[in-house]
Amino acid sequence: MLPDLKNKRFTILGLQGSGKSELSRQILKTEPAHLVYDVHHEYVGMNRYLVEHKQVANPGKSSDPAIAELNRVVSQIVLNTGKIRLFLADEMNRYCPSKYPLPASILRLNDDSRHEKIAFGVIARRAVQLNTDLLELAHYIFIFRLPGKNDRQYLEGMAEGLGDAVRELTDFSFMIVSPDRSYTVHPPLEITEPFMTRS
């Protein structure tokens, strides 16, 4: 059911409790050489980096401790080791908000992930909160129900009818937007194992 994300960029959007984490886990399980940037320390059982600096005070500033930590992890672990084939970063609306430049490491991944042979994904709550390059340059976008007017308008600009379709999704169902910006609705994921508690 999931598209082949090898060497692709993708974005996962949805409000809290919509199903983003379960979808993310299923994507991570497709590639053993993965790393998730685990802001809330919830991806137990996955290869993860437990984030120390969770709050971004100065988006767009490499001197901000949270941005510096993200840049260090991407540069030293994801890109320089050559061992990571899929990198997924959670809560990127904090680190890569709209109207701010992307952190250097995320800019490099977004531009060069295919050449680095890395699938690169970001997770955010809402389309309008995220840097547009992470949406508009994504090969695939996974979207859970977003009822807000601003998100609807933004998504309508990406593909005719998308904003209305996303607004009408039922709980836990989601949309997959393909590279040509066609989209399909998918039923809620079947949870194959119990939700893992945080540690």
C-alpha positions as CSV (number, residue, x, y, z in Angstrom):
1,M,0.0,0.0,0.0
2,L,2.8,2.4,0.8
3,P,4.7,3.8,-2.2
4,D,8.4,3.0,-2.8
5,L,10.2,5.8,-0.9
6,K,13.7,4.7,-1.7
7,N,15.8,7.9,-2.3
8,K,12.6,10.0,-2.2
9,R,11.6,13.0,-0.2
10,F,8.3,12.8,1.7
11,T,6.2,14.8,4.2
12,I,3.6,13.5,6.7
13,L,1.0,16.0,7.9
14,G,-1.7,15.7,10.5
15,L,-3.0,17.0,13.8
16,Q,-2.1,15.4,17.1
17,G,-3.6,11.9,17.4
18,S,-4.5,11.6,13.8
19,G,-2.2,8.6,13.0
20,K,1.1,10.2,11.9
21,S,3.2,8.2,14.4
22,E,1.7,4.8,13.3
23,L,2.3,5.6,9.7
24,S,5.8,6.8,10.5
25,R,6.5,3.5,12.2
26,Q,5.3,1.5,9.3
27,I,7.5,3.6,6.9
28,L,10.5,3.1,9.2
29,K,10.0,-0.6,9.3
30,T,10.5,-0.7,5.5
31,E,14.2,0.2,5.8
32,P,16.4,-1.4,8.5
33,A,19.1,1.4,8.0
34,H,16.8,4.1,9.3
35,L,17.1,6.9,11.9
36,V,14.2,8.9,13.3
37,Y,14.8,12.3,14.9
38,D,12.7,11.6,18.0
39,V,11.6,14.8,19.5
40,H,9.1,13.4,22.0
41,H,11.0,10.1,22.7
42,E,8.1,8.0,21.4
43,Y,9.6,5.8,18.7
44,V,10.6,3.0,21.1
45,G,11.9,0.0,19.1
46,M,13.1,2.1,16.2
47,N,16.6,3.4,15.4
48,R,16.3,6.8,16.9
49,Y,18.1,9.9,18.0
50,L,16.6,11.2,21.3
51,V,16.5,15.0,20.9
52,E,17.8,17.0,23.8
53,H,16.8,20.6,22.7
54,K,13.1,20.3,21.9
55,Q,12.2,24.0,21.8
56,V,13.4,26.3,19.0
57,A,13.7,29.9,20.1
58,N,15.2,31.3,17.0
59,P,14.1,29.5,13.8
60,G,16.5,30.1,10.9
61,K,19.5,30.8,13.2
62,S,22.2,28.1,13.2
63,S,23.3,29.4,16.7
64,D,20.0,28.3,18.3
65,P,20.7,25.2,20.4
66,A,17.9,23.2,18.8
67,I,18.9,24.0,15.3
68,A,22.6,23.4,16.1
69,E,21.7,19.9,17.4
70,L,19.6,19.1,14.3
71,N,22.4,20.3,12.0
72,R,25.0,18.2,14.0
73,V,22.9,15.0,13.9
74,V,22.2,15.3,10.1
75,S,25.8,16.2,9.2
76,Q,27.6,13.8,11.5
77,I,25.2,10.8,11.6
78,V,23.0,10.9,8.6
79,L,25.2,12.2,5.9
80,N,28.8,11.5,7.0
81,T,28.5,7.9,8.1
82,G,27.0,6.6,4.9
83,K,25.0,4.1,7.0
84,I,21.6,5.8,7.0
85,R,19.2,5.0,4.1
86,L,16.1,6.6,5.5
87,F,16.0,9.7,7.8
88,L,12.7,10.8,9.3
89,A,12.5,14.0,11.3
90,D,9.5,14.7,13.7
91,E,8.0,18.1,14.6
92,M,9.7,19.9,11.7
93,N,7.1,22.7,11.9
94,R,9.3,23.8,14.9
95,Y,12.6,23.5,13.2
96,C,11.5,24.5,9.6
97,P,8.6,26.8,10.0
98,S,7.1,28.7,7.1
99,K,8.7,32.1,6.2
100,Y,12.1,31.0,7.7
101,P,15.1,29.6,5.9
102,L,15.7,25.9,6.2
103,P,18.5,24.9,8.6
104,A,21.6,24.1,6.6
105,S,21.5,20.4,7.1
106,I,17.8,20.1,6.1
107,L,18.4,22.3,3.0
108,R,21.2,19.9,2.0
109,L,19.1,16.8,2.6
110,N,16.1,18.3,0.7
111,D,18.4,19.2,-2.2
112,D,20.7,16.2,-2.3
113,S,19.0,13.2,-0.6
114,R,18.7,11.4,-3.9
115,H,22.4,11.8,-4.6
116,E,23.2,10.7,-1.0
117,K,20.9,7.6,-1.6
118,I,18.8,8.6,1.4
119,A,15.0,8.7,1.7
120,F,14.2,11.9,3.6
121,G,10.9,12.6,5.4
122,V,9.6,15.2,7.7
123,I,6.6,15.2,10.0
124,A,4.5,18.3,10.8
125,R,1.1,19.1,12.1
126,R,-0.2,21.5,9.5
127,A,0.7,22.4,5.9
128,V,0.8,26.2,6.6
129,Q,3.2,25.8,9.5
130,L,5.9,24.1,7.4
131,N,8.6,25.6,5.1
132,T,7.1,25.4,1.6
133,D,10.2,23.7,0.1
134,L,9.5,20.6,2.3
135,L,6.1,20.3,0.9
136,E,6.4,21.5,-2.7
137,L,9.6,19.5,-3.4
138,A,8.4,16.4,-1.7
139,H,7.8,13.4,-4.0
140,Y,5.1,12.1,-1.7
141,I,2.8,13.8,0.8
142,F,0.8,11.8,3.4
143,I,-2.0,13.9,4.8
144,F,-4.4,13.1,7.6
145,R,-7.6,15.2,8.1
146,L,-6.8,18.9,8.3
147,P,-10.0,20.8,8.9
148,G,-8.6,24.3,9.1
149,K,-9.4,27.0,6.5
150,N,-5.8,28.0,5.9
151,D,-4.5,24.5,5.3
152,R,-7.5,23.9,3.0
153,Q,-6.5,26.9,0.9
154,Y,-2.9,26.0,0.8
155,L,-3.6,22.4,-0.3
156,E,-6.0,23.6,-2.9
157,G,-3.1,25.5,-4.4
158,M,-1.1,22.3,-4.7
159,A,-3.9,20.3,-6.4
160,E,-7.4,21.1,-7.3
161,G,-9.9,19.5,-4.9
162,L,-7.1,18.4,-2.4
163,G,-8.0,20.9,0.3
164,D,-11.7,19.8,0.3
165,A,-10.8,16.1,0.1
166,V,-8.4,16.3,3.1
167,R,-11.0,18.2,5.1
168,E,-13.5,15.4,4.6
169,L,-11.2,12.5,5.6
170,T,-12.6,10.3,8.4
171,D,-10.6,9.7,11.6
172,F,-7.3,7.9,10.9
173,S,-7.8,7.6,7.2
174,F,-5.2,9.5,5.1
175,M,-4.4,10.8,1.6
176,I,-1.3,10.0,-0.4
177,V,-0.3,12.7,-2.8
178,S,1.9,11.4,-5.6
179,P,4.7,13.2,-7.5
180,D,2.2,14.3,-10.3
181,R,0.0,15.7,-7.5
182,S,-2.8,13.2,-8.0
183,Y,-4.1,11.8,-4.8
184,T,-5.8,8.7,-3.3
185,V,-7.6,8.1,-0.1
186,H,-6.5,5.2,2.2
187,P,-8.3,3.6,5.1
188,P,-6.9,3.7,8.6
189,L,-3.7,1.6,9.0
190,E,-4.1,-1.8,10.6
191,I,-2.0,-1.6,13.8
192,T,0.1,-4.8,13.8
193,E,1.5,-4.4,17.3
194,P,0.4,-2.5,20.4
195,F,1.3,1.1,20.8
196,M,4.7,1.3,22.5
197,T,5.0,3.5,25.5
198,R,7.6,6.2,25.8
199,S,10.8,5.6,27.7
